[in-house]
Amino acid sequence: MDFDDTPEEAIFRREVRAFLNTHASPKSPSSRGLRRRFIRDAADLAAAKAWQGKKAAAGFAAITWPKDLGGRGGTAIEQVIYNQEEADFDVQRGAFEIGLGMCVPTLMKYGKPQQLKRYVAPALRGEEIWCQLFSEPSAGSDLAGLRTRAVRDGDDWVINGQKIWTSGAHFCDFGIIVTRTDPNAQKHAGLTFFFLDMKSKGVEVRPIKQISGAANFNEVFFADVRIPDEQRLGAVGDGWKVSLTTLMNERLAVGDNTGPAVEDLVDLARGLDLDDAPALRNGAVREKLADWFVQSQGVKLTKFRTMTALSRGQTPGPEASITKLVSAKQGQDIAAFAVDLLGMAGAVTDTELSPMHAWFQQAVLQAPGLRIAGGSDEILRNIIAERVLGLPADVRVDKDVPFNALPTGAR
C-alpha cells in the first residue's frame, strides 16, 4: 500500500488546492458547525447551488463521469483527492450527495441516451436536485419488503403508497423510486424501478420534525401518481437489480463520518477549563482522545485500502461497510463526551453562545439517525460477517415465498 501521491496525482492535488483557495474559505475551529451536511433553509440551498455551479464550471463536480455527460473523465482516486481537499474548506454541499452520488449514476447506467442528455447536466450544475425514494414505514433495512404499488395502465404506471425518511424531498425536483409491480412473485423478484418528477400530481411531501429542530427528512405520499413507462429504469420485475446499483453507491456516499472528529474534540479541550486547568491536560480526557485517535487511524488505513483499490481500477468490496460502521458510532461517542465535558453549558444549543457554534450538541441529536442512514449498524455487521469474514448467512424464512403469502402482523 503506497500512501504517497504519484507525480500525476500530486499535480492534480495542487490544481484542486488552487481552485479551493481561490473560491472558498478554509475551515477554522470557530467556523466548524456553521455548515454541516444538511440543508437548513433557503439560504443554505442557494449557497449549495452556487458552490455546485462553481465546481461544475471548473470541472470538479463529477470527476469520474464521462466528458460527454459533463464530467472530467478522471479517475476514482482523483475524486478521492478532491474530497480530501474540499473537506478542509467551509462550503455548503449537502443538497447533492444523494442525487449525484446515488440517483444520477443509476440513471446513467439504465437510462436512455435522450434521458441522459436531458437530466445529467442540469443535476451536475446544481440546477436540479434528486432524491431517493426507497424506505417505507414497514420496509427500512428490509427494503425488499416494500408495499408501494405500481400498476400498469396502457403506456403509463399508476403509483400508490408511501415512502419515509426521504432526505431533501421538500426541495428536490426529481426522484428515483422502487415499487412493487407483482405481489405474486417473491419479494425480491416483484419490484420495478422508475424515476419521476416530484411536482407530479398526487405527490405530497410532509417534512418530519426532528429532535434537533431540523426537518431534513420527509414522508412522501403517492395517490394515483401517473408516470410514463419510458421513465422505467431496467426491465419490469428487475427493480431489485437496479436498486443494488443505487445501494452500492450509497455505501460509498455516506461512508465518511459527518460528525465531530478527534481534532474537533482537541480544539474544544484546548480552550475549556477542567479542574482549574485546560481540559486537554486532564488524564481522563487524554486517555479518551488517545483511544479515539487510534480508532480513527484504523478507519483511515481502511480507507487507504479502498483508495488503493480505486487507484488500480478495482471496485471496492463489502469491506467498505467497516468505515461507515465505525465512523458513525465514533462520531456519536465523541459528541456525547464533548457535551458531558461542557457541563451545564452542554445544554446550550444557541449557535451564537455555545463553543464551536453548538456543533457537538447538534451532533448528539443527529447521530442516531446517521447510524441508520445508508444501512443500520445491524445490517452492516451482517454484511461484514457474511461477505468479509465468510460466516454463515442468517436463516431466511421468506425465500421462494410469494410476497402476498408472507405472514404479516395483526391489523
BELPEPE-V145348 format. One record per helix or strand of 3 or more residues. SS is the DSSP state (~ for helix, > for strand). FROM is the first residue (numbers start at 0). TO is the last residue. Records with the same first field share a line. If there is no record, write none. Layout:
# BELPEPE-V145348
SS = FROM-TO  FROM-TO
This chain:
# BELPEPE-V145348
~ = 6-22  41-57  66-68  75-85  96-109  112-123  142-144  168-170  228-230  238-252  261-270  278-280  282-310  319-340  342-346  354-369  376-387  402-404
> = 129-132  148-152  155-162  173-179  190-196  202-207  216-227
